[in-house]
């Protein structure tokens, strides 16, 4: 009975070891698969952001090239907004807004005494029920986006890295310098991209990432279960082989005893089969003498 209890405890301990080994394998598999999914999401997100920023930067350069740099400095008062010259100046920017519905605003600005002022504003007139988001000529931009200040102060193209928010909404923007016919810097064009499109495209990638994580979890559970089942099956097969070996050994001993071949022939069979069943390297058999005093 004691031997049976010890064997049962050993089997239980072995099953627990196999279980936790399989759990560890499943966790490691999930970590690897989730890591790969996270890397793919990060790479896809960076590729999308780069694509959006590069496309917006190209649009800003096209807008800046379409602005008449020679006429840009002549607009100094909001009284000029209805003039044919001003309407002609903002037409290329309005064409850009019309061509891409995701462009919210296209405008130009200048830097004077450390402050940013609007010059051109291509915001379409508001329809009934909408707020007028247009700005006046030489209206101060407060507070200006840091990238716009950088574009005006360093006279170079810039693109916002992260969305920013001002009183007109939340955007990603690109800025490009404006030059006159003498190649003199006169200001910068700004192009604002609506954030809803940006978030929608990022959201699609994020949903795919969540799905990949869920699939990784399912695959990891299947790997752990399959490994546990295999280890359990292998252990059962080993145990079955051991039992067959015991039965075979007992049968051989029984045949030897029943054959009446003599004690000297039976004892080597008993020793060999006992060693085989017990997986012993050596076995010894002690016989008690007839006087029961010596072995």
C-alpha positions, 0 to 999 in steps of 0.5 A: 500500500505504501509503495502504491501511494509513493507511485501515485505521488510520483505520477501526480508530481510528474503530471504537474511538472508536465503541465507547468512545462506546457504552460511555460511553452504556451506563454513563451509562444504567446510572447513571441507571437504577440511581439511579432504582431506588435512589431508589425503594428509599429512598422505599419503605423510608422509607414502610414504616418510617413506616407501621410506626412510625405503626401502632406509635405508634397501638397504644401510644396505644390501650394507654395509653388502656386502662390505668387510670391511677388504679390504676396507682400502687397496684401496688408489689410482686410479691406483687400479681401474682396479685391480681384488680386486677392481672390486670384491669389487664393484661387490656387489654394482653394483648388487644392482644398477642392481637390482633396476633401481631407484638406481642411485649410490652406493659407499663408503666413508671415513672421513679424517681430516674433509673431505670426500673421495670416496673409492668404486664407482659402477657407470657403465661405460658410454655408447656412448653419456653419461657423465662419472659420476664415481669418482676416489679412494680417490677423495674428495666429495665436498661439501659432504651431511650433512647426509653423514658427520653425518654417518661418524662422528657418525658412524651410519646409516642416511637417508636424510629427504629432497632431496638434490642436488650436481653436480651429480643431485638431490637425496634422499640418505641413508648411513650405516656404514661399519665394518671389521671383528674385528667390527672396523668402516672403512667407510660408504656406500651411496645409492642414489635414483633417485628423479624422482621416488620420485616426480612421486609417490608424484605427484600421491598423490597430484593429488588425493588431488586436485581431492578430493578438487574439489569434496569437493567444489562441495559437499559443493555447493550442500549442500548449494543449497539444504539447500537454496531450503529447507528453501525457500520451507519451507518458501513458505509452511508456507506462504501458510498455513497463506494464507489458514488460512486467507481465512478460517477465512474470509469464517467463518466470511462471513458464520456468517454474512450471517446466520443472527444469530445476532450481539451478535453471530457474534462479538465473531466469528469475534474476534476469527478468527481475533486473529487466523489469526493475531496470537494474544494472545488477541483481543478486539473489540470496538463498537461505541454507537448510539450517536457516543460519547461513545464506 
